[in-house]
């Protein structure tokens, strides 16, 4: 009682000295929240009413303990009545915060555990994280750093899963405080800066102020006093504007400590007195004790032993009683009992889960045995049917081989006839005859194959053999039809050229990708010469047909180990594209026919067919785009095909 009487006398004197600050005014948030409650006739069944009461309890934390108690208890009452479990959990947490404010640590810890139990029951990870943070702070104050860190690490995982950025910031702050208490100031500063970065990003002004204090405390411990004072002043400015007395008291204590350390005793005394007055106004024993201690140290440094002794007595009377022996045993007994109950509940839940998994495993095993028996039965039936079909296949194999030989003979005869027709008829008649011939063979083979498959007379190896042959024929037929369609369109409708600004490098890359598999099968190396990014002015589709035919022809007449190189050169007013291969080349008599624009039937190194239609298209499409086309070759030494396209006009804005 004597201590409080002396304190009251000192604080009245300090209050008279600190009149410059405005009278206690509620923050904008408090006014807004109270206005909302005033507009309501009653809580009814609206969870928002409970949330508003909890928000008010949070807003009054650090300003007025009685108001914080009033709103948190009222929130708990309404939440319990309407069975709003999320609101109950938050109300218990707000009560725990307020009990901590007045130093009732037993009630604080009980409230936090009640909040955590409800949050875990409803599966609200955000509330679980926040309750655990509060419990971890208790262990941190008690010096149980390992236990506090263990809880904070689990909270960090919960916050990341729930996306609670604000709570993650507070986790960083608590980790900073743990590092500071253990003397790891570099780690403390790094964690505090991470917390400030997150809080600034989500615009949490109260959190920013708290984390500025964390940064300042680490800087002060590392000897950067001026930087620490700057951080503290930012926090103090916020707390004074928000009328947060607890935050003001805490920050003034830190400022007094760093000013005293830097030998600025008058300013240290000013901050110490302000901290003492604010702590006394909210009856906060912890801060009263800390501010008394710092004032005692300041007066001792100033040589004022009388005041130093007076404030040291206040420090001894009001220092935090959280960890006095009897109280400490009660609190840790409560924590241990709660941990035991939680572990027992988890073990029961795990046993139930194991029993369920065991029963499910038995059901699965029984079902597996039944399914396995059915599978064995059906497999036996299938094996019998396969044995019968195998005997039929063997009988048909010889017939199939004979038919294949006849098909080959017929195909050779048809090819001879097609060549003869090309030699005797006009150019267009010859081209269409080639198409008829080249398409008929693969289609007949496909038809026969389908017939054999329907009759189930082929083995898998024979089917694969015929499919590979058909694939080569279809690839050739697809290329032939594509060229024929372009040629027919040009002959029937005339050339319709739509020139655009055409980057060559991506176009060549795209075409090479189409033939990479074909080249790989023949072991032909495809090379795209590096060079400047050239752009021509031509019809994209026509130039694509030209490049595709030249690359296809080159691969067709290359042997295993040969290479194909495509590059482009900038001339004075045009671009020259060259396709060079190291294949077998073209005979002189065939070369003369190509120059006369005649189609020529030829075979590649892997018996791929060619009609010369592709080279005809290359010449016609190049000339249609105002370019030139030529072929150079020497038998056995490869082939070089050139074509040119004009450069784009300087004023053109057309692009692909």
C-alpha positions as CSV (number, residue, x, y, z in Angstrom):
1,X,0.0,0.0,0.0
2,X,2.9,2.3,0.8
3,X,4.4,1.7,-2.6
4,X,1.2,2.6,-4.4
5,X,0.8,5.8,-2.3
6,X,4.4,6.8,-3.1
7,X,3.9,6.0,-6.8
8,X,0.7,8.1,-6.8
9,X,2.5,11.1,-5.4
10,X,5.3,10.8,-8.0
11,X,2.9,10.2,-10.9
12,X,0.8,13.3,-9.9
13,X,3.9,15.4,-10.2
14,X,4.8,13.8,-13.5
15,X,1.3,14.3,-14.8
16,X,1.5,18.1,-14.2
17,X,4.9,18.1,-16.1
18,X,3.5,16.3,-19.1
19,X,0.3,18.4,-19.8
20,X,1.4,19.2,-23.4
21,X,-0.2,16.0,-24.7
22,X,-3.9,16.0,-25.4
23,X,-6.4,14.3,-23.1
24,X,-7.1,10.7,-23.7
25,X,-9.1,10.4,-27.0
26,X,-10.3,7.3,-28.5
27,X,-8.8,6.1,-31.8
28,X,-10.7,6.2,-35.0
29,X,-11.1,2.4,-34.9
30,X,-12.7,2.5,-31.5
31,X,-15.1,5.2,-32.4
32,X,-16.1,3.4,-35.6
33,X,-16.6,0.0,-33.8
34,X,-18.6,1.6,-31.0
35,X,-20.8,3.4,-33.5
36,X,-21.5,0.1,-35.2
37,X,-22.6,-1.5,-31.9
38,X,-24.7,1.6,-31.1
39,X,-26.6,1.2,-34.4
40,X,-27.6,-2.3,-33.6
41,X,-30.7,-3.1,-31.4
42,X,-29.0,-6.2,-30.0
43,X,-26.7,-9.1,-30.9
44,X,-29.4,-11.5,-32.1
45,X,-27.7,-14.3,-33.9
46,X,-25.3,-12.2,-35.9
47,X,-21.6,-13.4,-35.6
48,X,-20.5,-10.0,-36.8
49,X,-21.7,-8.5,-33.4
50,X,-19.4,-10.9,-31.5
51,X,-16.5,-10.1,-33.9
52,X,-17.0,-6.4,-33.3
53,X,-16.9,-6.9,-29.5
54,X,-13.6,-8.8,-29.9
55,X,-12.2,-6.1,-32.2
56,X,-13.0,-3.5,-29.5
57,X,-11.3,-5.6,-26.8
58,X,-8.3,-5.8,-29.1
59,X,-8.4,-2.0,-29.7
60,X,-8.5,-1.2,-25.9
61,X,-5.5,-3.5,-25.2
62,X,-2.8,-1.2,-24.1
63,X,-5.2,1.7,-23.6
64,X,-7.7,0.6,-20.9
65,X,-7.7,-2.8,-19.2
66,X,-11.2,-2.4,-17.8
67,X,-12.7,-1.7,-21.2
68,X,-10.7,-4.6,-22.7
69,X,-12.1,-6.9,-20.0
70,X,-15.7,-5.6,-20.5
71,X,-15.8,-6.1,-24.3
72,X,-14.0,-9.5,-24.3
73,X,-16.3,-10.9,-21.6
74,X,-19.3,-9.6,-23.4
75,X,-18.1,-11.2,-26.6
76,X,-17.6,-14.5,-24.9
77,X,-21.1,-14.4,-23.4
78,X,-22.8,-13.7,-26.7
79,X,-20.6,-16.2,-28.7
80,X,-21.4,-19.0,-26.1
81,X,-25.1,-18.2,-26.2
82,X,-25.3,-18.4,-30.1
83,X,-22.9,-21.4,-30.3
84,X,-20.5,-19.3,-32.4
85,X,-17.3,-21.3,-31.7
86,X,-14.9,-19.2,-33.8
87,X,-16.1,-16.2,-31.7
88,X,-15.6,-18.1,-28.5
89,X,-12.0,-19.0,-29.4
90,X,-11.2,-15.4,-30.2
91,X,-13.0,-14.1,-27.1
92,X,-10.9,-16.4,-24.8
93,X,-7.8,-15.2,-26.6
94,X,-8.7,-11.6,-26.0
95,X,-9.4,-12.4,-22.3
96,X,-5.9,-14.0,-22.1
97,X,-4.3,-10.9,-23.5
98,X,-6.1,-8.7,-21.0
99,X,-5.2,-11.0,-18.1
100,X,-1.6,-10.7,-19.2
101,X,-2.0,-6.9,-19.3
102,X,-2.9,-6.8,-15.6
103,X,-0.4,-9.6,-14.6
104,X,-2.9,-12.4,-13.9
105,X,-0.8,-15.1,-15.6
106,X,-2.7,-18.1,-14.3
107,X,-5.9,-16.8,-15.8
108,X,-4.0,-15.8,-18.9
109,X,-2.6,-19.3,-19.6
110,X,-6.0,-20.9,-18.9
111,X,-7.7,-18.5,-21.4
112,X,-5.1,-19.2,-24.1
113,X,-5.5,-23.0,-23.6
114,X,-9.3,-22.7,-23.8
115,X,-9.0,-20.7,-27.1
116,X,-6.6,-23.3,-28.5
117,X,-8.9,-26.2,-27.6
118,X,-11.9,-24.6,-29.4
119,X,-9.8,-23.6,-32.4
120,X,-8.4,-27.1,-32.8
121,X,-11.9,-28.6,-32.4
122,X,-13.4,-26.5,-35.3
123,X,-10.2,-26.8,-37.4
124,X,-9.5,-23.1,-37.7
125,X,-5.7,-23.0,-38.5
126,X,-5.5,-19.2,-38.2
127,X,-6.9,-19.2,-34.6
128,X,-4.8,-22.3,-33.7
129,X,-1.7,-20.3,-34.8
130,X,-2.6,-17.2,-32.9
131,X,-3.4,-19.1,-29.6
132,X,-0.1,-20.9,-30.0
133,X,1.8,-17.7,-30.5
134,X,0.4,-16.4,-27.2
135,X,1.4,-19.6,-25.4
136,X,4.9,-19.5,-26.9
137,X,5.3,-15.9,-25.5
138,X,4.6,-17.3,-22.0
139,X,7.3,-19.9,-22.4
140,X,9.6,-17.2,-23.7
141,X,9.1,-15.0,-20.7
142,X,9.7,-18.0,-18.5
143,X,13.1,-18.6,-20.1
144,X,11.9,-21.9,-21.8
145,X,13.5,-20.8,-25.1
146,X,13.6,-24.3,-26.7
147,X,9.9,-24.9,-26.0
148,X,9.0,-21.5,-27.2
149,X,11.0,-22.0,-30.5
150,X,9.4,-25.4,-31.0
151,X,5.9,-23.9,-30.8
152,X,6.8,-20.9,-33.0
153,X,8.1,-23.2,-35.7
154,X,4.8,-25.1,-35.7
155,X,3.0,-21.8,-35.8
156,X,5.0,-20.7,-38.9
157,X,3.9,-23.8,-40.8
158,X,0.2,-23.2,-39.9
159,X,0.5,-19.5,-41.0
160,X,1.9,-20.4,-44.3
161,X,-0.9,-22.9,-44.9
162,X,-3.6,-20.5,-43.9
163,X,-2.0,-17.5,-45.7
164,X,-2.1,-15.3,-42.6
165,X,0.6,-12.7,-43.5
166,X,0.0,-10.6,-40.4
167,X,0.5,-13.6,-38.0
168,X,3.7,-14.7,-40.0
169,X,5.0,-11.2,-39.3
170,X,4.4,-11.7,-35.5
171,X,6.1,-15.1,-35.7
172,X,9.2,-13.4,-37.1
173,X,9.0,-10.9,-34.3
174,X,8.9,-13.6,-31.7
175,X,11.8,-15.4,-33.3
176,X,13.7,-12.1,-33.2
177,X,12.9,-11.7,-29.5
178,X,14.1,-15.3,-28.8
179,X,17.4,-14.6,-30.7
180,X,17.8,-11.3,-28.7
181,X,17.3,-13.0,-25.4
182,X,20.0,-15.6,-26.3
183,X,22.4,-12.9,-27.4
184,X,22.2,-13.6,-31.1
185,X,21.8,-10.0,-32.2
186,X,22.5,-10.4,-35.9
187,X,19.7,-13.1,-36.1
188,X,17.4,-10.9,-34.0
189,X,17.9,-8.0,-36.4
190,X,17.3,-10.1,-39.5
191,X,14.1,-11.6,-38.1
192,X,12.8,-8.2,-37.1
193,X,13.4,-6.7,-40.5
194,X,11.5,-9.7,-42.1
195,X,8.6,-9.0,-39.7
196,X,8.7,-5.2,-40.6
197,X,8.7,-6.0,-44.3
198,X,5.6,-8.2,-44.1
199,X,3.8,-5.8,-41.8
200,X,4.5,-2.8,-44.1
201,X,3.3,-4.8,-47.1
202,X,-0.1,-5.5,-45.5
203,X,-0.2,-2.0,-44.0
204,X,-0.5,-3.1,-40.3
205,X,0.5,0.2,-38.6
206,X,0.4,-1.3,-35.0
207,X,2.6,-4.2,-36.1
208,X,5.0,-1.8,-37.9
209,X,5.5,0.2,-34.7
210,X,6.1,-3.0,-32.6
211,X,8.6,-4.3,-35.2
212,X,10.4,-1.0,-35.4
213,X,11.1,-1.4,-31.6
214,X,12.4,-4.9,-32.3
215,X,14.9,-3.5,-34.9
216,X,15.9,-0.7,-32.6
217,X,16.6,-3.0,-29.7
218,X,18.9,-5.2,-31.8
219,X,20.7,-2.1,-33.2
220,X,21.2,-0.8,-29.7
221,X,22.6,-4.1,-28.5
222,X,25.0,-3.9,-31.5
223,X,26.1,-0.4,-30.6
224,X,24.2,1.5,-33.3
225,X,22.5,3.9,-30.9
226,X,21.5,6.7,-33.3
227,X,19.9,4.2,-35.7
228,X,18.1,2.6,-32.7
229,X,16.7,6.0,-31.5
230,X,15.4,6.7,-35.0
231,X,13.5,3.3,-35.0
232,X,12.1,4.0,-31.5
233,X,10.9,7.5,-32.4
234,X,8.9,6.1,-35.4
235,X,7.2,3.7,-33.0
236,X,6.6,6.4,-30.3
237,X,5.0,8.7,-32.9
238,X,2.5,6.0,-33.8
239,X,1.7,5.0,-30.2
240,X,1.1,8.6,-29.1
241,X,-1.2,9.3,-32.1
242,X,-3.1,6.0,-31.4
243,X,-3.2,6.8,-27.6
244,X,-1.7,3.4,-27.0
245,X,-0.4,3.8,-23.4
246,X,1.2,0.4,-23.2
247,X,3.1,0.9,-26.5
248,X,4.1,4.4,-25.4
249,X,5.4,3.1,-22.0
250,X,7.4,0.2,-23.7
251,X,8.9,2.5,-26.3
252,X,9.8,5.2,-23.8
253,X,11.6,2.6,-21.7
254,X,13.7,1.5,-24.7
255,X,14.5,5.2,-25.6
256,X,15.5,5.9,-22.0
257,X,17.8,2.9,-21.9
258,X,19.6,3.8,-25.2
259,X,19.8,7.5,-24.2
260,X,21.3,6.5,-20.9
261,X,23.8,4.2,-22.7
262,X,24.8,7.0,-25.0
263,X,25.3,9.3,-22.0
264,X,22.4,11.6,-22.9
265,X,21.1,11.6,-19.4
266,X,18.6,14.5,-19.5
267,X,16.7,13.0,-22.4
268,X,17.0,9.6,-20.8
269,X,15.3,11.0,-17.7
270,X,12.6,12.6,-19.8
271,X,11.7,9.3,-21.5
272,X,12.0,7.4,-18.2
273,X,9.5,9.6,-16.5
274,X,7.1,9.4,-19.4
275,X,7.3,5.6,-19.4
276,X,6.7,5.5,-15.6
277,X,3.6,7.7,-15.9
278,X,2.1,5.7,-18.8
279,X,2.7,2.4,-17.0
280,X,1.2,3.7,-13.8
281,X,-1.9,5.0,-15.7
282,X,-2.7,1.5,-17.0
283,X,-1.6,-0.3,-13.7
284,X,0.9,-2.4,-15.6
285,X,3.2,-3.8,-13.0
286,X,5.8,-5.2,-15.5
287,X,6.3,-1.8,-17.2
288,X,6.2,0.1,-13.8
289,X,9.0,-2.2,-12.6
290,X,11.1,-1.7,-15.8
291,X,10.6,2.0,-15.9
292,X,11.5,2.2,-12.2
293,X,14.7,0.2,-12.9
294,X,15.8,2.5,-15.8
295,X,15.0,5.7,-13.7
296,X,17.1,4.2,-10.8
297,X,20.0,3.7,-13.1
298,X,19.7,7.2,-14.6
299,X,19.6,8.9,-11.2
300,X,22.5,6.8,-10.1
301,X,24.5,7.9,-13.2
302,X,23.6,11.5,-12.4
303,X,24.8,11.1,-8.8
304,X,21.3,11.6,-7.3
305,X,21.4,8.7,-4.8
306,X,18.2,9.6,-3.0
307,X,16.0,9.4,-6.2
308,X,18.0,6.4,-7.4
309,X,17.2,4.5,-4.1
310,X,13.6,5.6,-4.3
311,X,13.0,4.2,-7.8
312,X,15.1,1.1,-7.0
313,X,12.6,0.3,-4.2
314,X,9.7,0.8,-6.7
315,X,11.5,-1.6,-9.0
316,X,11.8,-4.3,-6.2
317,X,8.1,-3.8,-5.3
318,X,6.7,-3.9,-8.8
319,X,9.0,-6.2,-10.7
320,X,7.1,-8.9,-12.5
321,X,6.0,-11.6,-10.1
322,X,5.3,-14.1,-12.9
323,X,8.1,-16.4,-11.9
324,X,8.1,-16.4,-8.1
325,X,8.4,-19.9,-6.8
326,X,4.9,-20.7,-5.8
327,X,3.3,-18.9,-8.7
328,X,5.8,-20.5,-11.1
329,X,4.9,-24.0,-9.8
330,X,1.1,-23.4,-10.3
331,X,1.6,-22.1,-13.8
332,X,3.8,-24.9,-15.0
333,X,1.6,-27.4,-13.4
334,X,-1.3,-26.0,-15.4
335,X,0.8,-26.1,-18.6
336,X,1.9,-29.7,-17.9
337,X,-1.7,-30.8,-17.2
338,X,-2.9,-29.3,-20.5
339,X,0.0,-30.9,-22.4
340,X,-0.9,-34.3,-20.9
341,X,-4.5,-34.0,-21.8
342,X,-3.6,-33.0,-25.3
343,X,-1.2,-35.9,-25.8
344,X,-3.8,-38.4,-24.3
345,X,-6.5,-37.1,-26.7
346,X,-4.1,-37.4,-29.7
347,X,-3.1,-41.0,-28.7
348,X,-6.8,-41.9,-28.5
349,X,-7.5,-40.4,-31.9
350,X,-4.4,-42.2,-33.3
351,X,-5.6,-45.5,-31.9
352,X,-9.1,-45.1,-33.4
353,X,-7.5,-44.2,-36.7
354,X,-5.3,-47.3,-36.5
355,X,-8.3,-49.6,-35.8
356,X,-10.1,-48.1,-38.7
357,X,-7.1,-48.6,-41.0
358,X,-6.8,-52.2,-39.8
359,X,-10.4,-53.0,-40.5
360,X,-10.1,-51.3,-43.9
361,X,-7.0,-53.4,-44.7
362,X,-8.9,-56.6,-43.9
363,X,-11.7,-55.6,-46.1
364,X,-9.3,-54.7,-48.9
365,X,-7.4,-58.0,-48.5
366,X,-10.7,-60.1,-48.7
367,X,-11.8,-58.2,-51.8
368,X,-8.3,-58.7,-53.4
369,X,-8.6,-62.5,-52.9
370,X,-12.0,-62.6,-54.6
371,X,-10.8,-60.5,-57.5
372,X,-7.6,-62.6,-57.9
373,X,-9.7,-65.8,-58.1
374,X,-11.9,-64.3,-60.8
375,X,-8.9,-63.1,-62.7
376,X,-7.3,-66.5,-62.7
377,X,-10.5,-68.0,-64.0
378,X,-10.8,-65.6,-66.9
379,X,-7.1,-65.9,-67.7
380,X,-7.5,-69.7,-68.1
381,X,-10.3,-69.1,-70.5
382,X,-8.3,-66.6,-72.5
383,X,-5.3,-69.0,-72.6
384,X,-7.4,-71.7,-74.1
385,X,-8.8,-69.4,-76.8
386,X,-5.3,-68.1,-77.6
387,X,-4.0,-71.6,-78.1
388,X,-6.7,-72.3,-80.6
389,X,-6.1,-69.0,-82.4
390,X,-2.4,-69.7,-82.6
391,X,-2.9,-72.8,-84.6
392,X,-5.1,-70.9,-87.0
393,X,-2.4,-68.2,-87.3
394,X,0.3,-70.7,-88.2
395,X,-1.9,-72.0,-91.1
396,X,-2.4,-68.5,-92.4
397,X,1.2,-67.4,-92.2
398,X,2.3,-69.1,-95.4
399,X,-0.7,-67.8,-97.3
400,X,0.1,-64.3,-96.0
401,X,3.7,-64.5,-97.1
402,X,2.7,-65.6,-100.6
403,X,0.2,-62.7,-100.9
404,X,2.8,-60.2,-99.8
405,X,5.1,-61.4,-102.5
406,X,2.3,-61.0,-105.1
407,X,1.6,-57.5,-103.7
408,X,5.2,-56.5,-104.1
409,X,5.3,-57.9,-107.7
410,X,2.1,-56.0,-108.5
411,X,3.4,-52.8,-106.9
412,X,6.6,-53.0,-109.0
413,X,4.6,-53.6,-112.1
414,X,2.3,-50.6,-111.3
415,X,5.3,-48.4,-110.7
416,X,6.8,-49.4,-114.1
417,X,3.5,-48.5,-115.8
418,X,3.3,-45.2,-114.0
419,X,6.8,-44.3,-115.1
420,X,5.9,-45.2,-118.7
421,X,2.8,-43.0,-118.6
422,X,4.8,-40.1,-117.3
423,X,7.1,-40.5,-120.2
424,X,4.3,-40.6,-122.8
425,X,1.7,-38.0,-121.6
426,X,1.7,-34.3,-121.1
427,X,3.0,-32.8,-117.9
428,X,-0.3,-32.5,-116.0
429,X,-1.5,-36.0,-117.1
430,X,1.8,-37.4,-116.0
431,X,1.6,-35.8,-112.6
432,X,-2.0,-37.1,-111.9
433,X,-1.0,-40.6,-113.1
434,X,1.9,-40.5,-110.6
435,X,-0.5,-39.5,-107.8
436,X,-2.9,-42.3,-108.7
437,X,-0.1,-44.8,-108.7
438,X,1.6,-43.6,-105.6
439,X,-1.6,-43.4,-103.5
440,X,-3.0,-46.7,-104.7
441,X,-0.2,-48.9,-103.5
442,X,-0.3,-47.8,-99.8
443,X,-4.1,-47.9,-99.8
444,X,-4.2,-51.4,-101.3
445,X,-1.7,-52.5,-98.7
446,X,-3.7,-50.9,-95.9
447,X,-6.9,-52.6,-97.3
448,X,-5.2,-56.0,-97.3
449,X,-3.8,-55.4,-93.9
450,X,-7.3,-54.5,-92.5
451,X,-8.7,-57.6,-94.1
452,X,-6.1,-59.8,-92.5
453,X,-6.6,-58.2,-89.2
454,X,-10.3,-58.7,-89.4
455,X,-9.7,-62.4,-90.1
456,X,-7.1,-62.5,-87.4
457,X,-4.5,-64.2,-89.6
458,X,-1.4,-62.1,-88.7
459,X,1.1,-62.4,-85.9
460,X,2.2,-59.3,-84.0
461,X,5.6,-59.4,-85.7
462,X,4.0,-59.5,-89.1
463,X,1.6,-56.7,-88.2
464,X,4.5,-54.5,-87.0
465,X,6.5,-55.3,-90.2
466,X,3.5,-54.3,-92.4
467,X,2.8,-51.2,-90.3
468,X,6.3,-49.9,-90.7
469,X,6.1,-50.4,-94.5
470,X,2.7,-48.7,-94.5
471,X,4.0,-45.8,-92.4
472,X,6.8,-45.1,-94.9
473,X,4.3,-45.3,-97.8
474,X,1.8,-43.0,-96.0
475,X,4.5,-40.5,-95.2
476,X,5.5,-40.3,-98.9
477,X,1.8,-40.2,-99.9
478,X,1.1,-37.4,-97.4
479,X,4.0,-35.3,-98.8
480,X,2.9,-36.0,-102.4
481,X,-0.7,-35.0,-101.7
482,X,0.4,-31.8,-100.0
483,X,2.6,-30.8,-102.9
484,X,-0.2,-31.8,-105.4
485,X,-2.7,-29.6,-103.6
486,X,-0.4,-26.6,-103.7
487,X,0.4,-27.3,-107.3
488,X,-3.3,-27.8,-108.3
489,X,-4.3,-24.6,-106.5
490,X,-1.6,-22.7,-108.3
491,X,-2.7,-24.2,-111.7
492,X,-6.5,-23.8,-111.2
493,X,-6.7,-20.5,-109.4
494,X,-3.5,-18.8,-110.4
495,X,-1.0,-17.6,-107.9
496,X,-2.4,-15.5,-105.0
497,X,0.7,-14.1,-103.3
498,X,0.2,-12.4,-99.9
499,X,3.7,-11.1,-99.0
500,X,4.5,-10.2,-95.4
501,X,7.6,-9.3,-93.5
502,X,8.9,-12.8,-92.9
503,X,11.6,-13.6,-90.2
504,X,13.5,-16.6,-91.7
505,X,15.1,-18.1,-88.5
506,X,11.9,-19.1,-86.7
507,X,10.4,-20.4,-90.0
508,X,13.4,-22.6,-90.7
509,X,13.5,-23.8,-87.0
510,X,9.8,-24.8,-87.3
511,X,10.3,-26.8,-90.5
512,X,13.5,-28.5,-89.2
513,X,11.4,-29.7,-86.2
514,X,8.9,-31.4,-88.5
515,X,11.7,-33.5,-90.0
516,X,13.8,-34.1,-87.0
517,X,12.4,-37.6,-86.4
518,X,12.8,-38.6,-90.1
519,X,16.4,-37.3,-90.0
520,X,17.1,-39.2,-86.7
521,X,15.8,-42.4,-88.2
522,X,18.3,-42.1,-91.2
523,X,21.1,-40.8,-88.9
524,X,21.3,-37.5,-90.8
525,X,22.6,-34.4,-88.9
526,X,20.4,-31.3,-89.3
527,X,22.4,-28.0,-89.0
528,X,20.8,-24.5,-89.0
529,X,23.6,-22.1,-89.7
530,X,23.9,-19.2,-87.2
531,X,23.7,-15.7,-88.5
532,X,21.9,-12.4,-88.3
533,X,18.1,-12.4,-87.8
534,X,17.2,-11.9,-91.4
535,X,13.7,-10.9,-92.6
536,X,12.4,-11.3,-96.2
537,X,9.2,-10.1,-97.9
538,X,7.3,-13.0,-99.3
539,X,4.2,-15.2,-98.9
540,X,4.8,-17.2,-95.7
541,X,2.9,-20.4,-96.8
542,X,4.7,-20.5,-100.1
543,X,8.2,-20.1,-98.6
544,X,7.3,-22.7,-96.0
545,X,6.4,-25.2,-98.8
546,X,9.7,-24.4,-100.6
547,X,11.9,-24.9,-97.4
548,X,9.9,-28.0,-96.5
549,X,10.4,-29.7,-99.9
550,X,14.1,-28.8,-100.0
551,X,14.8,-30.3,-96.6
552,X,12.6,-33.4,-97.3
553,X,14.5,-34.0,-100.6
554,X,17.8,-33.5,-99.0
555,X,17.0,-36.1,-96.2
556,X,15.6,-38.5,-98.8
557,X,18.9,-38.6,-100.7
558,X,21.3,-38.6,-97.7
559,X,22.9,-41.7,-96.3
560,X,23.6,-42.6,-92.7
561,X,26.1,-40.2,-91.3
562,X,25.5,-37.5,-93.9
563,X,24.5,-33.9,-92.9
564,X,22.2,-31.2,-94.0
565,X,22.9,-27.5,-93.6
566,X,20.5,-24.7,-94.2
567,X,21.6,-21.0,-94.0
568,X,20.8,-17.6,-95.3
569,X,23.0,-14.8,-96.7
570,X,22.1,-11.1,-97.1
571,X,22.8,-9.9,-100.6
572,X,22.4,-6.3,-101.9
573,X,18.6,-6.2,-102.2
574,X,17.6,-9.8,-101.4
575,X,18.2,-12.8,-99.2
576,X,19.6,-16.0,-100.6
577,X,18.7,-19.2,-98.8
578,X,20.9,-22.3,-99.4
579,X,20.1,-25.9,-98.5
580,X,23.3,-28.1,-98.7
581,X,23.6,-31.8,-98.1
582,X,26.4,-34.3,-98.3
583,X,24.2,-37.1,-99.8
584,X,24.5,-39.0,-103.1
585,X,23.7,-35.9,-105.2
586,X,21.8,-35.8,-108.6
587,X,23.0,-37.3,-111.9
588,X,23.5,-34.8,-114.7
589,X,20.7,-36.2,-116.9
590,X,18.2,-35.9,-114.1
591,X,19.5,-32.4,-113.3
592,X,18.8,-31.3,-116.9
593,X,15.2,-32.6,-116.7
594,X,14.8,-30.6,-113.4
595,X,16.1,-27.4,-115.2
596,X,13.6,-28.0,-118.0
597,X,10.8,-28.1,-115.4
598,X,10.1,-31.8,-116.0
599,X,9.0,-34.2,-113.3
600,X,11.4,-37.1,-112.6
601,X,10.7,-40.3,-110.7
602,X,13.6,-41.2,-108.4
603,X,14.3,-43.2,-105.2
604,X,16.1,-42.1,-102.1
605,X,18.8,-43.9,-100.2
606,X,16.1,-45.8,-98.2
607,X,14.0,-46.5,-101.3
608,X,11.9,-43.4,-100.7
609,X,10.0,-42.4,-103.8
610,X,10.2,-39.0,-105.5
611,X,8.4,-37.5,-108.5
612,X,10.1,-34.1,-108.9
613,X,6.9,-32.3,-108.2
614,X,8.3,-30.7,-105.1
615,X,11.2,-29.1,-107.0
616,X,8.7,-27.9,-109.6
617,X,6.7,-26.2,-106.8
618,X,9.9,-24.7,-105.3
619,X,10.8,-23.1,-108.7
620,X,7.3,-21.8,-109.3
621,X,6.7,-20.5,-105.8
622,X,10.1,-18.8,-105.7
623,X,9.5,-17.0,-109.0
624,X,6.0,-16.0,-107.9
625,X,7.6,-14.2,-104.9
626,X,10.0,-12.4,-107.3
627,X,12.9,-14.6,-106.5
628,X,15.3,-17.0,-108.3
629,X,15.7,-20.8,-107.9
630,X,18.6,-23.0,-109.0
631,X,20.0,-26.5,-108.2
632,X,23.7,-27.5,-108.3
633,X,25.0,-31.0,-107.8
634,X,27.7,-33.5,-108.6
635,X,27.0,-37.2,-108.5
636,X,28.2,-38.7,-105.2
637,X,29.1,-35.3,-103.7
638,X,25.8,-34.0,-102.5
639,X,23.5,-31.3,-103.7
640,X,23.1,-27.5,-103.2
641,X,19.7,-25.8,-103.7
642,X,19.4,-22.0,-103.8
643,X,16.5,-19.6,-103.8
644,X,16.1,-15.9,-103.2
645,X,13.4,-13.7,-101.7
646,X,13.3,-9.9,-101.7
647,X,14.0,-7.7,-98.7
648,X,11.0,-6.0,-97.1
649,X,10.2,-2.4,-98.2
650,X,11.4,0.2,-95.7
651,X,7.9,1.6,-95.3
652,X,6.2,-1.7,-94.8
653,X,4.4,-2.2,-91.5
654,X,3.1,-5.7,-92.3
655,X,4.4,-8.5,-90.2
656,X,3.7,-12.1,-89.5
